[in-house]
Amino acid sequence: MALAFLCLVAIAVLVKDVVKELRFLSSADSDNVHWTLSQAEVEFLEFRNAVNWARTVPETPLSTVIVEFDVFYSRTSTLANGSQYSPLREDPAFDAPLVEVRDRLNAMIPLIDGPREDLRAGLDDLAAQIEDMRALVRSIATTGLQHFALESDELRTSLATTLLRLAVFTGLLLLALAALLMHAYRTAQQTDKRGKELAIAYARLNTILNTSLDAVVVTDTEGRVQNFNPAAERIFGRRLKDVRNKHIGDIIVPEHLREAHDQGMARFAADGERRVIGQGRVKLEGMRANGEVFPVELAIETAHAGEEQLLVAFLRDISHRVASENELVQARDKALAGEQAKAEFLAMMTHEIRTPLNGILGNLSLMEDTKLSSDQARYMRNMKISGELLMRHVDAVLDVARFESGADTAQEDVTHLGHLMQDLVDSQTSAAHAHGNALQWSWVGTPEEWVEVDSSRLQQILLNLVGNAIKFTREGRISIEAEVIEPGEPSQIEIRVSDTGSGIAEGDLARIFEDFQTVSHQVSDSVGGTGLGLGIVRRFVQAMGGEIGVESTLGEGSTFWLRIPVMPAEEPSEDKGALPESEAPSDLEILLVEDNDINMQLAYEVLVGMGHHVTEARDGQEAVDIATRRPFDLVLMDIRMPVMDGLTATKMIREGDGPNWDAPIVAFSANVLPEARDRFAAAGMSDFLGKPLQRSELAQIIVRFCAGRERRVTLDGTTPLLVKKKESPMEKLRARYISETSALFEWLAGLPEDTQAIANRAHQIAGSAAAFGQPGVREALLLVEQVAESGDRDDLVIAINEAQAAWKAAPEPSLSS
């Protein structure tokens, strides 16, 4: 179409040019111009002949000369002033002769118009002048004729070019018209094809709408139903014939949503505001014919049928999906609650198991300093072995939890591998000899003595591997070999722990590094275990960037090997500033904050036995009050306590202006998880001391924070305020436990309103019950604590009654049982 239009425009312009040129050619002006130029020369000759005739024949009248002069003068005036000659006058070859002729004619005017006698007397001179003008007149005529001849040629050429262009554009127009005809033909075919396709699509659309599982409801802008597909009939329980032209809000919108629906329709009709229309799928509620309200997924779009605007709503019944989602949410919540319960369980186990273990192992340590019979010494040693074994099991579970949470981090230090191996062998030699085994270690090849490695992890790995070898070997040999297999930075070191024990069946090799996997051996039937040792070893080795494996033949022995990267290091210079444990300062003023009486008494006995003065505090608030009144060299702070916990107490001491704002405050807790230690440090605590209390660890803490420091307290030889004298604790602790437990149950009999106080006091007594040989009381009080924290009064009454029954049925409390 655009090409045809351009061709028509071009043809119109060319036709206009042709008509113009034809008109110019058809006019007489062209002939008149040529005639005037030719006639100018003729009239010049007539003027010359008249002058010559008057010279030769005196009787000739002079009027003929005057007339011919006027005629010739008039012709030159036409050439000099006529508009049709203006292009010609621009040519110097024409204009210069014409100007000269005009000047000479103007010079003749006085003679021609003067007296006749003067004219006749001057005819000879006039004839001479005329003869001189002949060449000029000839030049004027020939130049003018040549100019107009060229102009005529150009005009004919232009006309021919225009006609040719006209023919070309006419041809193009014909081609364009042909193309338009072809396009119109194809368009007609496509229109016919599309009409058929639209008919098919319309039929297909009707089929889709009729078979769609989603309800499709079409309304006008006022909400009157125009279409209601079978799915809508099935979902909403209504027929199209019953709802046509009825308002959709009265049909499928629940009553509590109709006002909002009507307002939305009114806004859309008023100003086209859209809040749901065109916004994708939204979740709402629909209403069936029976009044049932159910969840739907709704999407509304606009459409046009001619000039009429329609609203098309797509609705999906999502009742089943919502129910499934609710089930998934509940399952997820249960899973998250399970994970949370697991984390809380581990944290509580850390505290609850280590608290009675602290009491058991601490009292056993104190009993070692008393006079015992041989049987009592044997019983005590057996109890201590069992307690330490239980502590190792607890630590194993906590190691797994620490790795699973990603909280365990490497702590590399410069270590002498030979010394580490020798210390390991020295510590395990007696256990190996007890089973008739020989234990030794050696380097293979050139040794790599000083290295940078996580020595604590490596020591625990080798302890577990050597311990397993001792456990499953009788009357045999256990050897440890270390070899540098890839020197460099880092170097790859392989350590092999080999034994001549019972070996491992080939089918068990693939699973022994998994958690809770144990292998039966004839020599180890009497030895129990959690099945976590090798799982922890695997985690440690992987955390160090190494690998571990095993080779074994059943009945012949096993070889466990591990390869780890280590960085060669220089021998560290001896730190002369550090004091040995034996040089730890004494006579320190120490504030001991602990809510559990047994743990308090045990720590008190250890500290006083080391020569220190101890001030006791039973909760965080009491510790803060004491710390604001007097300075201390060291504060040992329990974490979980009634009234105020240890973290809050530490923050208040640090942020206050008392004398202990910068004193060393060491966390004293059974919670040994790394994330707990991070919380302790964030609260301002200086270090961590785990339960059960080990004298050596306490001494190291005192060396680290108090050796070489200026004493914060000056002793004057008198007994400091609140400092107790050392005394035998056994009967006093037992009596105090019975008194406080009886007081608790008397208090609980009145069902106090403060459930948090119930939880705190139950927790405090539960921590001591196991140490006094009353695990049933402990479990019952832990249940009271849990129910009190949940706030359920009915369950709390039941839990208190069960705890009272457990207290009455419990055996006599005793620290030696």
Buried (B, 14 or more C-beta within 10 A) or exposed (E): EEBBEBBEEBBEBBBEBBEEBEEEEEEEEBEBBBEBBEBBBBBBBBBBBBBBEBBEEEEBEBEBBBBBBBBBBEBBEBBBEBEBBEEBBEEEBBBBBBBBBBEBBEEBEEBBEEEEEEBBEBBEEBBEBBEEBEEBBEBBBBBBBBBBEEBEEEBEEEBEEBBEBBEBBBEBBEEBEEEBEEEEEEEEEEEEEEEEEEEEEEEEEEEEBEEBEBBBBBBBBEBBBBBBBBBBBEBBBBEBEEBEEBBBBEBBBBEEBBEBBBEBBEEBEEEEEEEBBEEEBEEBBBBBBEEEEBBBBBBBEBEEEEEEEBBBBBBBBBBEEBEEEEEEEEEEEEEEEEEEEEBEEBBBBBBBBBBBBBBBBBBBBBBEEEEBEEEEEEBBEEBBEEBBEBBBBBBBBBBBBBBEEEBBEEEBEBBBBBEBBEEBBEEBBEBBEEBEBBBEBEBEEEEBEBBBBBBBBBBBBBBBBBBBBBBBBBEBBBBBBBBBEEEEEBBBBBBBBBBBBBBBBEEBBEEBBEBEBBBEBEBBEEEEBBBBBBBBBBBBBEBBEBEBEBBBEBEEBBBBBBBBBBBBBEEEEEEEEEBEEEEBBEEBBBBBBBBBBBBBBBBBBBBBEBEBBBBBBBBBBBBBEBBBEBBBBBBBBBBBBBBBBBBBBBBBBBEEEBBBBEBBBBBBBBBBBBBBBEBBEEBBBBBBBBBBBBBEBBBBBBBBBBBEEEEBBEEEEEEBEBBEEEEEBBEEBBEBBEEBBEEBBEEBEEEEEEBEBBBBBBBBBBBBBBBBBBEBBBBBBBBBBBBBBEEEEEBBEEBBBBBBEBBEEBEEBEBEE
